C-alpha cells in the first residue's frame, strides 16, 4: 500500500506524458485524477493506522548508492510526520487534478499539463517519505523542476517564461546552501541517513568549524545552511521574489504549489530536522526573526496588490512566516498543524480565485470586478469560508492553528518569542484587512469591468465547484477535529513519537485571557472596517493613500526587493556578461578559434583558386614546386 501511494502518481505522469496523444485528452484527465485520488485514499488509511495503532515503517525499495560509508537507499519512511504530509499532498493534489479538468478544458495541451501535475505530486511524495538527505534532495530538486515546467506551462507568454526562470534561479540560491549543509553533514558524520545523523548530533555540540574565515559551531552552521535551502523553497524574505511571479502559471498550479507541495517543503525540512535544530539556539532565533519578518512584510504588500492571485500568493508567503517562527520557538507540532489547516483554506482560496478568473474571462485585476456575488453565489460563499478560515475567525481551522502559534510564541518567554507574538497579532489584523478587501472588491460594490458585461459572467461548472466543497469542509472542520491530536500535551507524545524531537517540553500553561482575546477581536473588527474603507467610503481610502503616498508606493513596489536585486546583482551580471561575450567570446575565442581559422582557410582558398587558370605552364610550375618540396623533405629526413 505504501509503495502504491508513491508510484501511482508516477505511473499517471508517465502514461499521460508519453501516451497522452494516443489515449486522448479525456482519458488522460480521468486516469491521472483517478490514480492520484486512489493515492489520497490510501494515504488517509495510512494516517488512520498511525493515529489509532501508532503504525511506523521504513520500507527499503532498493539500494541507490553504496560507496564506502555512504549508503543511500530508495525508501518509504512512514511515521506521524510523513503520514500527515502524505494526506496533505495527495488530497489537495487529487482535488486540483479534478478541478483542472474543468479549468483547462479549452487548453490544447491537457495531457502534458496533467502529466506535470502528477509528476509534481510524485516528487513531493519522494521528498516527504525519504529516510535520508540524498533522497530528500532528489525530491527537493524534483519539485523545483516541476514548478519550472508548470509556471512556464504557457510558454508562448514571455512573462510566464521569465517567471519560470526566476523561480528556478532563485531556488538554486537556496539549494546551494542546502547542498552545502548536506555535504557538511556527511563530512562530520560519514552518513546521510536521518537516524544515524540524529543519533550523533550530541557528539559535535562543542565542535567548531572555520567557515569563510569565521569560527562557528558546527551544529549552528549545519542548521543555518539547511535553513537557507528552506528559505528558498518556502519563499522567506530575501528569497521570496519568485513566489508572486509564479502566478503566471495556470491557477491549479498556484493552488498545488502554495497549499501542498513546493512551499511546504521548507517547513517540512526544519520540522524533520528538529533533532538538529533543538541544539542550535542561534539557528532557532534566526528562523524566528526571518519567519516573523516574512509574515509582516508579505501581509503589508498584500494590502495594496490588485491581482487576485498575487494577493493570495503574498498571503501564502505570510502564513509560511507563521509556520517558520513556530518552529523557531520550538513548537514544531504547531507549525505542522498550521501547515495542515492552511493546505485546505489556501487551496480553497486559489481554486476559488480561479473560478472568479474563469467567470471574468481571464481578468485578474480586482479593480475591474465587483458586484457579482449574485452571479457567482457558490464561488462567493466558498471563498467567504476560505477567507474566514485564513483570517482566523473563531472556530474555523485557521483560528485554532494560527492562534496556537501566537500563543506558543508568547509562552516561549524570551525576547524573540514576545516580539514574534506581537508581530503575529498585528499581522493577523493585516491579513484580515487584505483578505476582506479582496472579497469586497471582487464580489461587492459597483461592477467595474468595461470589457465584459455583467450578464456574461457565469458560475463555474460542477467539476470545478465540487473540489471547492471538499476543501471548504476541511477549512471549517480540520482545526477543531485535529487540534488535540496535533498540539494537546496528552496526545502529542503518543502521536508524534520520534518524528519530532523536543529538547525542552512545550509549556502547558495558558496565556492570560486578555492575550487570547486580542487576535479574534481584531479579526472580527476588521470585517466592518474593511467594508467601510473599500466599499462604503472609498474617498477616505483615497485620501489615506494620498497622504501616505511614499508608503503606498513602497508597498506597491513590494519593498523594492526586485529593484534592489536588479541594481545590485542582475544588472552588474548582465554588464559583465556583455563584456565577456563581446570581448572574450567574440574577439578572442571566436576570433582566434573557429572564426579565425575559417577566415584563414577562406583567404587561402581564394588565393589558391587563382592557380586554377587552365594554363598548362602554371600547372607544370605548381607540380615542379610540389616535387621540389617533396624532394627537399626526403633529403632532409
JONOR-V923595 format. One record per backbone hydrogen bond with DSSP energy under -1.0 kcal/mol. CO is the residue of the C=O (numbers start at 0). NH is the residue of the N-H. Records with the same first field share a line. If there is no record, write none. Layout:
CO=NH / NH
This chain:
0=4
1=5
2=6
3=7
6=10
7=11
8=12
9=13
10=14
11=15
12=16
13=17
14=18
18=22
19=23
23=27
24=28
25=29
26=30
27=31
28=32
29=33
30=34
31=35
32=36
33=37
34=38
35=39
36=40
37=41
38=42
39=43
40=44
41=45
42=46
43=47
44=48
45=49
46=50
47=51
48=52 / 54
56=77
58=75
61=73
64=71
66=69
69=66
71=63 / 64
73=60 / 61
75=58
77=56
78=82
79=83
80=84
81=85
82=86
83=87
84=88
85=89
86=90
87=91
88=92
89=93
90=94
91=95
92=96
93=97
94=98
95=99
98=102
99=103
101=104
103=106
108=112
109=113
110=114
111=115
112=116
113=117
114=118
115=119
116=120
117=121
118=122
119=123
120=124
121=125
122=126
123=127
124=128
128=76
130=193
131=135
132=136
133=137
134=138
135=139
136=140
137=141
138=142
139=143
140=144
141=145
142=146
143=147
144=148
145=149
146=150
147=151
149=152
152=154
153=156
156=160
157=161
158=162
159=163
160=164
161=165
162=166
163=167
164=168
165=169
166=170
167=171
168=172
169=173
170=174
171=175
172=176
173=177
174=178
175=179
176=180
177=181
178=182
179=183
180=184
181=185
182=186
183=187
184=188
185=189
191=132
192=196
193=197
194=198
199=202
200=203
203=206
206=217
208=215
210=213
213=210
215=208
216=220
217=221
218=222
219=223
220=224
221=225
222=226
223=227
224=228
225=229
226=230
227=231
228=232
229=233
230=235
235=238
239=242
241=245
243=246
244=247
245=248
249=252 / 253
250=254
251=255
252=256
253=257
254=258
255=259 / 260
256=262
260=263
261=264
263=267
264=268
265=269
266=270
267=271
268=272
270=273
272=275 / 276
273=277
275=278
276=279
279=283
280=284
281=285
282=286
283=287
284=288
285=289
286=290
287=291
288=292
289=293
290=294
291=295
292=296
293=297
294=298
295=299
296=300
297=301
300=303
305=365
306=310
307=311
308=312
309=313
310=314
311=315
312=316
313=317
314=318
315=319
316=320
317=321
318=322
319=323
320=324
321=325
322=326
323=327
324=328
325=330
326=329
329=331
330=334
331=335
332=336
333=337
334=338
335=339
336=340
337=341
338=342
340=344
341=345
342=346
343=347
344=348
345=349
346=350
347=351
348=352
349=353
350=354
351=355
352=356
353=357
354=358
355=359
356=361
357=360
363=307
364=367
365=368
368=447
371=375
375=379
376=380
377=381
378=382
379=383
380=384
381=385
382=386
383=387
384=388
385=389
386=390
387=392
392=395
395=399
396=400
397=401
400=404
401=405
402=406
403=407
404=408
405=409
406=410
409=412
413=417
414=418
415=419
416=420
417=421
418=422
419=423
420=424
421=425
422=426
423=427
424=428
425=429
426=430
427=431
428=432
429=433
430=434
431=435
432=436
433=437
434=438
435=439
436=440
437=441
438=442
439=443
441=369
442=372
452=455
460=463 / 464
461=465
464=468
465=469
466=470
467=471
468=472
469=473
470=474
471=475
472=476
473=477
474=396
476=480
477=481
478=482
481=485
482=486
483=487
487=491
490=494
491=495
492=496
495=498
511=515
512=516
516=520
517=521
518=522
519=523
520=524
521=525
524=528
525=529
526=530
527=531
528=532
529=533
530=534 / 535
531=536
536=540
537=541
538=542
539=543
540=544
541=545
542=546
543=547
545=548
547=551
548=552
549=553
550=554
551=555
552=556
553=558
554=557
556=559
557=560
559=563
560=564
561=565
562=566
563=567
564=568 / 569
565=570
568=572
569=573
570=574
571=575
572=576
573=577
574=578
575=579
576=580
577=581
578=582
579=584
580=585
582=587
583=588
584=589
587=591
588=592
589=594 / 595
592=596
593=597
594=598
595=599
596=600
597=601
598=602
599=603
600=604
601=605
602=606
603=607
604=608
606=609
607=610
608=611
610=612
614=618
615=619
616=620
617=621
618=622
619=623
620=624
621=625
622=626
623=627
624=628
625=629
626=630
627=631
628=632
629=633
630=634
631=635
632=636
